[in-house]
Amino acid sequence: MKIIVDAMGGDNAPKAQVLGAIAAAKAFDVEIVLVGQSDRILECLKEEGIDTLPQGVEIAFASQIITMCDNPTAVLRTGKDSSMVVGAQLLADGKGDAFVSAGNTGALLTVATLVAKRIKGIKRAALSPVCPTATGKCVILDAGANNECTPEYLLQFGYMGSFYAEKYLDIKNPRVGLLNNGAEETKGRDLQKEAFALLKKAGDAGDLNFIGNVEARDVPGGACDVVVCDGFTGNILLKSIEGTAIFLGKKIKEMFKSSLRTKIGYLFCKNGVTEFKKLMDSSEVGGAMFLGITRPVIKAHGSSDEKAMMNAVRQAKICVETGVCTAISGSVDRMKAGKEAE
């Protein structure tokens, strides 16, 4: 299996990308294509005392770099030889099985959609991060790719999220919930009400395990395995969860440092605290998949370090092995609403 890595995208590029990808090649038995400026990639290796490319690692040259400030809609015009565009083209040409980038999210969505291509029949690709819950994990989609959505988009998100939870997270018959401001069927704006009707119909047909509306406060508690929402709402939910985790982490640290007694108490709780930190550590996850693209495209966090990039490659490998994209493309006909489904 060959994973393509955008070596120049991200705040810590190219060092974190190069070293993380090479570590992944050794740990997960995959081949790596590092896309970017060859001299800078090789310089990173020299700084680590590595004179030649490790076995199973190659470089695909790209002269340009897409920054976080670049206009996402202009990248195909102004950045044709960027590491992101070249990497996506390699994926489209079948020269790799998945693509990982920590670069500009909007630009990656554009490139994935127009170069790697959406699955035929899928209206919009969705950014789909995985978050820890009290009962395991859940997928949130969309988490920022599509601020404006139609009810049919949300219906397709429900299907795609269900396949992802089943294939990637190994959750049998995943529970799909629609994010809303109340559990009642009548809650929400027209978007939520109409999407509810479509998801309920799919649930009644046995295509989805739709459990109805879920409130944001119930998501961390494990109310469902797939959270369906528009990108604006989903991004707020995701950032709220991240912020709460950071707040709790700081408060726990302050509590244990407050006195000699609490410091001694920490020694008895150390293993539990370590596990909690690992649970809330985004670098353990790797990234978020753009569901709806023909092949796995993983968006790693912009500030990804070596560990996060290594795990993003691991995530890409699992997505290839479990056939998430194939499962979605094989079920598009079931995801259509209204007259289009007739």
C-alpha positions, 0 to 999 in steps of 0.5 A: 500500500502506498500513502501520498503525503503533502510534505509542505502543508502545515505549520510544522512542515516539512520536518513533522511531515517527513519524519512522521511519514517515515516513522509510519512507513516503519510502524505500519508497513506502508510505502510513502510518497513525500510530495514537495521541495526535494532539497528541503525534504532531504535537508530534514533527513540530514538533520536527523543523520539520515543520508539517503531515503529509507526503503519504501520512501520516495519523493515526488517533486513539487515547486510550490507551497499552498499556505494557510492564507491562500484563497482556496478557490484559486489554488488550481489556478495559482498553485498547479505545481504545489505539493497539495495539487501534485499529491492529489493528482498522483492519487487521481492517477492511481499512483497512491492509495490515499492522500494525507495533508495538514495544509489549508483545509479549504484548499484541500477540499477544493483540490480533493473535489476537483482533482481526486473527484467526488464519488458520482452522486455524492452532492458534497464531501464532508469533513468527518473528525472522530471524537471520544465519548463516554461510550467510545467514539463518534463521527461528526459530519460535516465539521466545517466543509459546507456551511450551507447545506440542504436536507439531502446533503444531511441525508447523505452525511448520515449514510456516509458517516454510518459507513465510516463508523462501521468500517473505520471504527468497527461499530456495528449498526452505528446510531445516527443522530441529527444535531438539533436544539431539542430532541423533539421531532418538531425542533429546529429550523426548516433544514433540520425538520426536513432532514429529520423526515429524510433520515427517519424515512431511511431509518424506517426502511432499515437503511440507517439506524436513525435515533432522532435528534440529539442535543450538543450536550449529549454528544460527549456522553455517547448519545450516538455514533454519528452526528449529522449537521451542517458544517457551520454547526458541526465546526462549533460543536467540534471546537466546543468539545476541544475547548472543554477538553483543554479547560478540563486538562488545565483544571486537573493539572492545577488541582494536582499541583495545589498542595503537597497532599494533591501532589501525593494523590497524583502519584496514585492517579498517574496512570489514569491521568495519562490515559485521560490525556491520551484520550483527549490528545488529537495527535492520537487520532491523526486527522479527519477524512473527507468523506465522499471523495473517490479515495481516502483524503485525510486532513491532518490538523494544521499544527500536526507534529511528527506523532500526529502525522504518523497517526494520520498515515495510520488512519489513511491505511485503515481507511484503504483496508476497510474500503470506506470509499467503496462502501459509499460509492456502492450505496449512492442510489440509496442516498437520494431524496425525493424525485431523484430517488424515483 
